[in-house]
Amino acid sequence: MFCLAGSLVSLLPSGILAGDIGRIVTTFLGLLAASILPTISLIVGSMSATGRSVKGINELHDEFVHLVGELFSVLGWTMVAIVGLAVASADINYQFGTYEPFGILFDFSSLPDVLKGAGQFAVGYASAAALAQFSLVPKSILKALELRHHIAVDEARRKISENVPSADGIQKIFGAKQGFGEVKPVSIVEKL
């Protein structure tokens, strides 16, 4: 799929990414990259031991390490796309010619077009790879939100259990009158 995207972009006219399309792609890739580091920071800040066993903390750590690695992968693909965009939009004015060292003919006259095509391929391939993995950003934010919710519920339960008075405390607060709960024979009740 990524190769298909790269191939389709490389088939576009040479230099098409040097104009307005290139600026739009650059802006989009910049926004994509800018969303990743705060997400990683949010994930790292969510690592907490509150209400978790040692096994739960280790599992959470492993899950977060995987998420952070995947997010850095998205960031890496974004950077590859930006470098490819720089190559594809570069104005290469150098005139490459043909060289014949040791009797072998090397024709470099089409090198600028090959570099631009390779840059366009890199933009298409890396952008497709980054977009395919970009769903990790909202998933990571939702995971951090879920963890924060779990921590808040545990803390609220702990505070409630600390503030609940004991059975003796309740007896003192809601004291009974003298003779409350006393068993009386039915004959006494009939006289009342």
Secondary structure as GFF3:
##gff-version 3
##sequence-region A 1 192
A	DSSP	alpha_helix	2	10	.	.	.	ID=ss1
A	DSSP	three_ten_helix	16	18	.	.	.	ID=ss2
A	DSSP	alpha_helix	20	46	.	.	.	ID=ss3
A	DSSP	alpha_helix	54	89	.	.	.	ID=ss4
A	DSSP	beta_strand	98	99	.	.	.	ID=ss5
A	DSSP	three_ten_helix	101	103	.	.	.	ID=ss6
A	DSSP	beta_strand	106	107	.	.	.	ID=ss7
A	DSSP	alpha_helix	111	133	.	.	.	ID=ss8
A	DSSP	alpha_helix	136	163	.	.	.	ID=ss9
A	DSSP	alpha_helix	167	173	.	.	.	ID=ss10
A	DSSP	alpha_helix	186	191	.	.	.	ID=ss11
###
